[in-house]
Amino acid sequence: MAIGSDELTTLRDALIRARAKGVRLVQMGAERVEYRTDEEMASAIADLDARIRRASAARPVVVKVSTSKGM
């Protein structure tokens, strides 16, 4: 099951807030994640940003054109 861009944004925002406060342990619901370094947190934020971009990207619309001579 894919995670929607709204939920990914919520996760990213919580991680950014924790990083800004200097907190390395992030808990959302029953899930706890402890980051060892600031670089790990930065990497996780960058990954979430990339996932948000992919989830938010407009899907290409396919248009099929068919022609005939009317015979």
N, C-alpha and C positions, 0 to 999 in steps of 0.2 A: 504494500500500500504506500503510495507516494504521500509525502507530507506537503500540505499546501503552503503557498507563499506567505499567507498570514501567520501560520504557526511558526514557519522558519524565521520570519521577522521578529516574532515575540521571543523566540529562543536567542536570536542574535542580540536583541536589545538587552535582554537580561544578562547576557555574557559581557556586553560592553559596559553595563552598569557595574558589574562585579569587578571587571578589570580596572575601571576608573577608581573604584574604592580600594583597590589593592587586595581584594579577596581572591583566593585561589580555589575555594570550595564553592561550587554552585549546586544548588538543590532546587529542582522543579518537580513538585509532587513527591513521588516516592524515589525518584532518580537523583543520585548524587554523583557529581563528577569533580575530582580534584585535579587541578593542573599543577605540574611541577614548576613550570617556568612561565614567564610572561610571553615568551616566544610561542609556547604551546597554545596559549589563549589567543594570541594574534593569528596563529594558523587556523584555529577553530573558527574565529570570526571571518577570516578570509574565505574559508570553505563555505560557511553559511551564506556569505555575500554571493558567491558563485552559484550556489543552489537557488537562492532567491532570484537571481537574474535568469537562470534557466527555467524556473517555474513560472516566472512572470512574462517570459518572452512570448510574443505573439506567434501563434502557430501559422505556418504558411497555408494559404488557401489554394486548393487545387481546382483549376477550372479546365474542364475537358471541352474541347471544341470539336464538333463534328459537322462536316459539310457534305453536300451531295449535289449532283447536277439536276436533281428533280426527276429522274427517270424511274 
